[in-house]
Amino acid sequence: MRILASIAAAALLAAPATAALAPGAKAPDFATRGAKAGTVLNVKLSTLLKNGPVVLYFFPAAYTGGCNAEAQAFAAAIPQFDAAGATVLGMSANTVEVLKDFSAEKCAGKFTVASAGPKVVAGYDVALGQEIDTPRGKVKATNRTSYVIARNGRIASVHANLSPVDHVKQTLAEVQALKARGA
């Protein structure tokens, strides 16, 4: 049984996720709490967009292998996102207390991670539809979906795949293209 469960989990991680918001769609605004470098703060999408495009990336759950690697990859690329004028915001259904530690440890204090409540999860259609065990407790996991949201609040691009491999590369290329177009 354990082998079958492992095979099923691997197949799930290899399968592409789907996202309901297509490029050109209006990104739902939200306000929530999150953390950066271990400090809890309030987050509002419309406020972030005043500074330029936002890379809104949903990850299944803090303190899991792929999510740790993705957070570290985004942290390493923050200077490039900053140069392109973009803000990176990670989101999961984890509690703010868990994300407080995750922001300092796995995100290296470089960007904010925030708690995605049911309304945000539904608005971005990122519910994975299962609860997963993590080292910090059970979490209603979200699909690994990265949205690049242009300053005008419209979705510029979507990358939905449970593999964390290309999310940073693809979102960085899109924000660099937005900057080149003056958008």
Phi and psi in degrees as GROMACS dihedral restraints (atoms count N, CA, C in turn):
[ dihedral_restraints ]
;  ai    aj    ak    al  type     phi  dphi    fc
    3     4     5     6     1   -62.0    20    10
    4     5     6     7     1   -39.7    20    10
    6     7     8     9     1   -64.1    20    10
    7     8     9    10     1   -43.6    20    10
    9    10    11    12     1   -62.2    20    10
   10    11    12    13     1   -40.2    20    10
   12    13    14    15     1   -63.9    20    10
   13    14    15    16     1   -40.0    20    10
   15    16    17    18     1   -65.3    20    10
   16    17    18    19     1   -41.3    20    10
   18    19    20    21     1   -64.7    20    10
   19    20    21    22     1   -43.0    20    10
   21    22    23    24     1   -63.3    20    10
   22    23    24    25     1   -41.6    20    10
   24    25    26    27     1   -65.3    20    10
   25    26    27    28     1   -41.3    20    10
   27    28    29    30     1   -64.0    20    10
   28    29    30    31     1   -40.3    20    10
   30    31    32    33     1   -64.3    20    10
   31    32    33    34     1   -39.7    20    10
   33    34    35    36     1   -62.8    20    10
   34    35    36    37     1   -43.5    20    10
   36    37    38    39     1   -68.9    20    10
   37    38    39    40     1   -26.0    20    10
   39    40    41    42     1   -83.8    20    10
   40    41    42    43     1   -21.4    20    10
   42    43    44    45     1   -77.9    20    10
   43    44    45    46     1   140.9    20    10
   45    46    47    48     1   -69.0    20    10
   46    47    48    49     1   145.1    20    10
   48    49    50    51     1   -87.8    20    10
   49    50    51    52     1   167.7    20    10
   51    52    53    54     1  -117.6    20    10
   52    53    54    55     1   153.5    20    10
   54    55    56    57     1  -131.0    20    10
   55    56    57    58     1   135.3    20    10
   57    58    59    60     1   -80.4    20    10
   58    59    60    61     1   -27.2    20    10
   60    61    62    63     1   -86.2    20    10
   61    62    63    64     1   113.9    20    10
   63    64    65    66     1   -90.7    20    10
   64    65    66    67     1   159.4    20    10
   66    67    68    69     1   -52.0    20    10
   67    68    69    70     1   136.5    20    10
   69    70    71    72     1    98.6    20    10
   70    71    72    73     1   -21.3    20    10
   72    73    74    75     1   -70.4    20    10
   73    74    75    76     1   151.9    20    10
   75    76    77    78     1   -76.1    20    10
   76    77    78    79     1   128.0    20    10
   78    79    80    81     1   -75.9    20    10
   79    80    81    82     1   128.7    20    10
   81    82    83    84     1   -63.5    20    10
   82    83    84    85     1   129.5    20    10
   84    85    86    87     1   -73.6    20    10
   85    86    87    88     1   155.1    20    10
   87    88    89    90     1  -156.5    20    10
   88    89    90    91     1   159.0    20    10
   90    91    92    93     1  -129.8    20    10
   91    92    93    94     1   134.9    20    10
   93    94    95    96     1  -154.0    20    10
   94    95    96    97     1  -175.1    20    10
   96    97    98    99     1  -112.1    20    10
   97    98    99   100     1   148.1    20    10
   99   100   101   102     1  -150.4    20    10
  100   101   102   103     1  -161.6    20    10
  102   103   104   105     1  -151.4    20    10
  103   104   105   106     1   148.4    20    10
  105   106   107   108     1  -137.0    20    10
  106   107   108   109     1   127.6    20    10
  108   109   110   111     1    53.9    20    10
  109   110   111   112     1    34.3    20    10
  111   112   113   114     1    83.9    20    10
  112   113   114   115     1     0.7    20    10
  114   115   116   117     1  -103.9    20    10
  115   116   117   118     1   125.6    20    10
  117   118   119   120     1   -74.9    20    10
  118   119   120   121     1   137.7    20    10
  120   121   122   123     1  -148.3    20    10
  121   122   123   124     1   164.3    20    10
  123   124   125   126     1   -88.1    20    10
  124   125   126   127     1   144.1    20    10
  126   127   128   129     1  -130.2    20    10
  127   128   129   130     1   132.2    20    10
  129   130   131   132     1  -135.7    20    10
  130   131   132   133     1   124.5    20    10
  132   133   134   135     1   -57.4    20    10
  133   134   135   136     1   -47.7    20    10
  135   136   137   138     1   -60.5    20    10
  136   137   138   139     1   -31.6    20    10
  138   139   140   141     1   -69.2    20    10
  139   140   141   142     1   -43.1    20    10
  141   142   143   144     1   -62.6    20    10
  142   143   144   145     1   -37.7    20    10
  144   145   146   147     1   -66.7    20    10
  145   146   147   148     1   -20.4    20    10
  147   148   149   150     1   -63.8    20    10
  148   149   150   151     1   -23.7    20    10
  150   151   152   153     1   -92.8    20    10
  151   152   153   154     1    -6.4    20    10
  153   154   155   156     1   134.4    20    10
  154   155   156   157     1  -169.8    20    10
  156   157   158   159     1   -62.3    20    10
  157   158   159   160     1   155.5    20    10
  159   160   161   162     1  -123.3    20    10
  160   161   162   163     1   131.3    20    10
  162   163   164   165     1   -94.6    20    10
  163   164   165   166     1   108.1    20    10
  165   166   167   168     1  -103.6    20    10
  166   167   168   169     1   105.7    20    10
  168   169   170   171     1  -114.9    20    10
  169   170   171   172     1   125.7    20    10
  171   172   173   174     1   -93.4    20    10
  172   173   174   175     1   136.7    20    10
  174   175   176   177     1  -128.4    20    10
  175   176   177   178     1   148.6    20    10
  177   178   179   180     1   -55.9    20    10
  178   179   180   181     1   -51.1    20    10
  180   181   182   183     1  -168.8    20    10
  181   182   183   184     1   137.7    20    10
  183   184   185   186     1   -61.8    20    10
  184   185   186   187     1   150.0    20    10
  186   187   188   189     1    67.0    20    10
  187   188   189   190     1    31.6    20    10
  189   190   191   192     1  -117.3    20    10
  190   191   192   193     1   155.5    20    10
  192   193   194   195     1   -50.5    20    10
  193   194   195   196     1   -56.6    20    10
  195   196   197   198     1   -65.0    20    10
  196   197   198   199     1   -36.2    20    10
  198   199   200   201     1   -72.2    20    10
  199   200   201   202     1   -36.7    20    10
  201   202   203   204     1   -62.6    20    10
  202   203   204   205     1   -46.7    20    10
  204   205   206   207     1   -63.1    20    10
  205   206   207   208     1   -42.1    20    10
  207   208   209   210     1   -65.1    20    10
  208   209   210   211     1   -43.3    20    10
  210   211   212   213     1   -60.9    20    10
  211   212   213   214     1   -42.0    20    10
  213   214   215   216     1   -66.6    20    10
  214   215   216   217     1   -36.8    20    10
  216   217   218   219     1   -67.6    20    10
  217   218   219   220     1   -43.0    20    10
  219   220   221   222     1   -62.2    20    10
  220   221   222   223     1   -43.5    20    10
  222   223   224   225     1   -58.7    20    10
  223   224   225   226     1   -42.9    20    10
  225   226   227   228     1   -65.2    20    10
  226   227   228   229     1   -28.7    20    10
  228   229   230   231     1   -94.7    20    10
  229   230   231   232     1     1.6    20    10
  231   232   233   234     1   -55.5    20    10
  232   233   234   235     1   -40.6    20    10
  234   235   236   237     1   -57.8    20    10
  235   236   237   238     1   -35.8    20    10
  237   238   239   240     1   -72.3    20    10
  238   239   240   241     1   -39.2    20    10
  240   241   242   243     1   -65.1    20    10
  241   242   243   244     1   -41.7    20    10
  243   244   245   246     1   -60.2    20    10
  244   245   246   247     1   -43.8    20    10
  246   247   248   249     1   -62.4    20    10
  247   248   249   250     1   -29.1    20    10
  249   250   251   252     1   -87.4    20    10
  250   251   252   253     1     0.0    20    10
  252   253   254   255     1    79.2    20    10
  253   254   255   256     1    18.3    20    10
  255   256   257   258     1  -105.1    20    10
  256   257   258   259     1   149.7    20    10
  258   259   260   261     1  -104.9    20    10
  259   260   261   262     1   133.8    20    10
  261   262   263   264     1  -100.0    20    10
  262   263   264   265     1   132.0    20    10
  264   265   266   267     1  -134.6    20    10
  265   266   267   268     1   115.6    20    10
  267   268   269   270     1   -90.8    20    10
  268   269   270   271     1   146.1    20    10
  270   271   272   273     1  -141.2    20    10
  271   272   273   274     1   141.6    20    10
  273   274   275   276     1  -149.5    20    10
  274   275   276   277     1   174.5    20    10
  276   277   278   279     1   -85.3    20    10
  277   278   279   280     1     6.7    20    10
  279   280   281   282     1   -62.9    20    10
  280   281   282   283     1   158.2    20    10
  282   283   284   285     1   -72.0    20    10
  283   284   285   286     1   159.8    20    10
  285   286   287   288     1   -61.6    20    10
  286   287   288   289     1   -35.8    20    10
  288   289   290   291     1   -61.9    20    10
  289   290   291   292     1   -41.5    20    10
  291   292   293   294     1   -67.4    20    10
  292   293   294   295     1   -43.6    20    10
  294   295   296   297     1   -67.7    20    10
  295   296   297   298     1   -26.9    20    10
  297   298   299   300     1   -58.6    20    10
  298   299   300   301     1   -49.0    20    10
  300   301   302   303     1   -68.9    20    10
  301   302   303   304     1   -42.9    20    10
  303   304   305   306     1   -59.7    20    10
  304   305   306   307     1   -39.8    20    10
  306   307   308   309     1   -62.5    20    10
  307   308   309   310     1   -36.1    20    10
  309   310   311   312     1   -79.9    20    10
  310   311   312   313     1   -40.8    20    10
  312   313   314   315     1   -82.5    20    10
  313   314   315   316     1   -58.6    20    10
  315   316   317   318     1   -89.6    20    10
  316   317   318   319     1   -27.7    20    10
  318   319   320   321     1   -93.4    20    10
  319   320   321   322     1    -0.1    20    10
  321   322   323   324     1    54.4    20    10
  322   323   324   325     1    25.7    20    10
  324   325   326   327     1    68.9    20    10
  325   326   327   328     1    13.4    20    10
  327   328   329   330     1   -88.3    20    10
  328   329   330   331     1   -24.0    20    10
  330   331   332   333     1  -152.7    20    10
  331   332   333   334     1   165.7    20    10
  333   334   335   336     1   -85.5    20    10
  334   335   336   337     1   141.1    20    10
  336   337   338   339     1  -120.7    20    10
  337   338   339   340     1   139.7    20    10
  339   340   341   342     1  -132.0    20    10
  340   341   342   343     1   159.9    20    10
  342   343   344   345     1   -85.9    20    10
  343   344   345   346     1   123.8    20    10
  345   346   347   348     1   -95.8    20    10
  346   347   348   349     1   108.5    20    10
  348   349   350   351     1   -77.6    20    10
  349   350   351   352     1   176.2    20    10
  351   352   353   354     1   -56.2    20    10
  352   353   354   355     1   -36.2    20    10
  354   355   356   357     1   -67.1    20    10
  355   356   357   358     1   -42.2    20    10
  357   358   359   360     1   -67.5    20    10
  358   359   360   361     1   -44.7    20    10
  360   361   362   363     1   -58.1    20    10
  361   362   363   364     1   -45.1    20    10
  363   364   365   366     1   -68.1    20    10
  364   365   366   367     1   -41.8    20    10
  366   367   368   369     1   -61.5    20    10
  367   368   369   370     1   -33.4    20    10
  369   370   371   372     1  -100.7    20    10
  370   371   372   373     1     2.4    20    10
  372   373   374   375     1    49.6    20    10
  373   374   375   376     1    55.3    20    10
  375   376   377   378     1  -118.4    20    10
  376   377   378   379     1    14.6    20    10
  378   379   380   381     1   -66.9    20    10
  379   380   381   382     1   127.2    20    10
  381   382   383   384     1   -79.8    20    10
  382   383   384   385     1   -23.1    20    10
  384   385   386   387     1    83.1    20    10
  385   386   387   388     1    19.1    20    10
  387   388   389   390     1  -151.5    20    10
  388   389   390   391     1   154.1    20    10
  390   391   392   393     1   -98.1    20    10
  391   392   393   394     1   136.6    20    10
  393   394   395   396     1  -122.2    20    10
  394   395   396   397     1   151.5    20    10
  396   397   398   399     1   -85.0    20    10
  397   398   399   400     1   134.1    20    10
  399   400   401   402     1  -127.6    20    10
  400   401   402   403     1   168.2    20    10
  402   403   404   405     1   -61.0    20    10
  403   404   405   406     1   -16.4    20    10
  405   406   407   408     1  -110.7    20    10
  406   407   408   409     1    18.5    20    10
  408   409   410   411     1   113.1    20    10
  409   410   411   412     1   177.9    20    10
  411   412   413   414     1   -78.7    20    10
  412   413   414   415     1   145.5    20    10
  414   415   416   417     1  -139.2    20    10
  415   416   417   418     1   139.3    20    10
  417   418   419   420     1   -76.8    20    10
  418   419   420   421     1    99.7    20    10
  420   421   422   423     1   -66.9    20    10
  421   422   423   424     1   149.2    20    10
  423   424   425   426     1  -106.4    20    10
  424   425   426   427     1   157.0    20    10
  426   427   428   429     1   -65.8    20    10
  427   428   429   430     1   151.0    20    10
  429   430   431   432     1   -82.4    20    10
  430   431   432   433     1   101.0    20    10
  432   433   434   435     1  -134.9    20    10
  433   434   435   436     1   127.3    20    10
  435   436   437   438     1  -111.5    20    10
  436   437   438   439     1   123.1    20    10
  438   439   440   441     1  -108.3    20    10
  439   440   441   442     1   135.4    20    10
  441   442   443   444     1  -102.6    20    10
  442   443   444   445     1   121.2    20    10
  444   445   446   447     1  -111.0    20    10
  445   446   447   448     1   120.5    20    10
  447   448   449   450     1   -69.6    20    10
  448   449   450   451     1   161.8    20    10
  450   451   452   453     1   -53.6    20    10
  451   452   453   454     1   -30.0    20    10
  453   454   455   456     1   -77.6    20    10
  454   455   456   457     1     1.6    20    10
  456   457   458   459     1    86.3    20    10
  457   458   459   460     1     7.0    20    10
  459   460   461   462     1   -97.6    20    10
  460   461   462   463     1   146.0    20    10
  462   463   464   465     1   -68.6    20    10
  463   464   465   466     1   121.8    20    10
  465   466   467   468     1   -90.6    20    10
  466   467   468   469     1   -36.0    20    10
  468   469   470   471     1  -159.9    20    10
  469   470   471   472     1   160.5    20    10
  471   472   473   474     1  -136.5    20    10
  472   473   474   475     1   134.6    20    10
  474   475   476   477     1  -128.2    20    10
  475   476   477   478     1   110.3    20    10
  477   478   479   480     1  -119.5    20    10
  478   479   480   481     1   109.6    20    10
  480   481   482   483     1  -163.2    20    10
  481   482   483   484     1   131.9    20    10
  483   484   485   486     1   -67.5    20    10
  484   485   486   487     1   -15.7    20    10
  486   487   488   489     1   -77.1    20    10
  487   488   489   490     1   130.7    20    10
  489   490   491   492     1   -78.9    20    10
  490   491   492   493     1    -2.0    20    10
  492   493   494   495     1   -56.2    20    10
  493   494   495   496     1   -50.3    20    10
  495   496   497   498     1  -103.1    20    10
  496   497   498   499     1     1.7    20    10
  498   499   500   501     1   -60.6    20    10
  499   500   501   502     1   -46.2    20    10
  501   502   503   504     1   -65.9    20    10
  502   503   504   505     1   -48.8    20    10
  504   505   506   507     1   -59.1    20    10
  505   506   507   508     1   -46.3    20    10
  507   508   509   510     1   -71.0    20    10
  508   509   510   511     1   -41.1    20    10
  510   511   512   513     1   -69.7    20    10
  511   512   513   514     1   -36.8    20    10
  513   514   515   516     1   -63.6    20    10
  514   515   516   517     1   -44.0    20    10
  516   517   518   519     1   -60.2    20    10
  517   518   519   520     1   -39.7    20    10
  519   520   521   522     1   -68.1    20    10
  520   521   522   523     1   -43.1    20    10
  522   523   524   525     1   -68.7    20    10
  523   524   525   526     1   -31.9    20    10
  525   526   527   528     1   -66.9    20    10
  526   527   528   529     1   -38.3    20    10
  528   529   530   531     1   -66.3    20    10
  529   530   531   532     1   -40.0    20    10
  531   532   533   534     1   -60.1    20    10
  532   533   534   535     1   -43.5    20    10
  534   535   536   537     1   -63.3    20    10
  535   536   537   538     1   -43.2    20    10
  537   538   539   540     1   -62.4    20    10
  538   539   540   541     1   -33.1    20    10
  540   541   542   543     1   -84.0    20    10
  541   542   543   544     1    -7.3    20    10
  543   544   545   546     1    74.3    20    10
  544   545   546   547     1    22.1    20    10
